[in-house]
Amino acid sequence: MSDAVNLADKLALFDEHWAPRGVASFNGHDVMVVKVLGEFTWHSHADTDDFFLVLKGEIEIRLRDRTVTLRAGEMFVVPKGVEHCPYAREEAHLLLIEPAGTPNTGNPDTAAVRQSV
């Protein structure tokens, strides 16, 4: 990568929800932006934590024992193996960082196909 990446510009390139787009990679990790709206699926990641940073809007990270509400500028890490369900009442924009190739549903058979912008 030789230039700065403008995340708002990258997010403007697509409209789909729950379909992360890669914007960079480092040390074996994918850096992605995603637009979210409504409820995702309950899932967990057996081998990795799940990092969420809200760029715009507000989301809930529903856990079996509580709900964590995140607003723009706030982040949360779901520990590996913990079942969770992201939810957004209105469209929100997120930055995600995961080990390369991590399926967004925790299951390669149901995960969104990785794309870049």
N, C-alpha and C positions, 0 to 999 in steps of 0.2 A: 504494500500500500504506500503510495507516494503522496497522496493528497488527503486533506481533511475530509471526513465523511459528515455530511449534513443529514441528521436523522429525519428531520421534518421533510426534506426533499425526498428521501428514500420512501417514507411513508406515503407521500403523495403519488407514488408510482403504481399503487394498487389499492383495490377496494375490498378484497375478500377478508372475512373475519376468521380468526383461528388458523391462519395459514402463514406461519413465520417466514420471513425473508432474511437471508443472510446478508450482512453488510460488511463483515470482516471475520478474520479468524486469527487466533493467537494461541501459542502453546497448546495446540491440540483442542482448542475450544472454538465453538461457533458463537459469534455475536450476531444477534438477530433482532429485528423489529417486527412487531405484530399488531394488528388491529383486532380488538376483541369486542364482542357484543353478545349479551345473553349468557347462557350457561355452557361451560365446556363439559367434559366428561369426568366423572370421578376416576382417579388413577393415582398410581405411585410410580416411583423410579427406584428399582431395587439397588442400583449401583451408583447413583449420583444424587446430589442435592439439586433443588430446582430454584433458580434465581429469578426474581421478578423485580423490575424497576419501572414504576409508572412514569411515563413521560407526559401524558395528557389524560385528564379524566380521573376516574376513580374505579377501583375494582375491589372485590371481596375475594379472599382466598379462604374458601370454606374447608375446614378441617373437621374431623369427626367429633372433636371435643370443644371447638370454638371457631369463630370467624375472625379473620384479620382483615381490616379495611385499610386499603392503601390509596393515597391521593398523590397527585403529581409531585414528583421529587422524593417519594418514599419507596423503600425497597423491603423485600422480605425474602428469606431463604427457607424453603420447605426442606427439612432434612430428608435424606434418602430413606426410602421405605415408608414414608408417611403418606397416607392416602389424602388427596386434596382435590378440590374442584373450584377452579377460577370462575368468577361470575362478574359481569358488568351490566348494570341497569341501562347505561348509555354507552355509546362507543368510547373506548379508551385505547390509548397507544402505549405499548410496553417495549422495553428493552429486555431481552433474554440472553443469558450466557449459559451455555451447556457444553459438556464434552462433545466433540464432533460426532455427529451421527446419532445422538440420543433421540429416540422417538418421542414426540411430544405427548403421546398418550401413555407412554410407558410400554407400549406393545408395538413392535415393528409392523404387524399386520394391519393395525388400525391407524397408524400415524400419518400425518400430513407429509406429502412428498416435499423434501427440502428444495427450496428455490432461493435464488439470489436476486438482489436488485442493485 
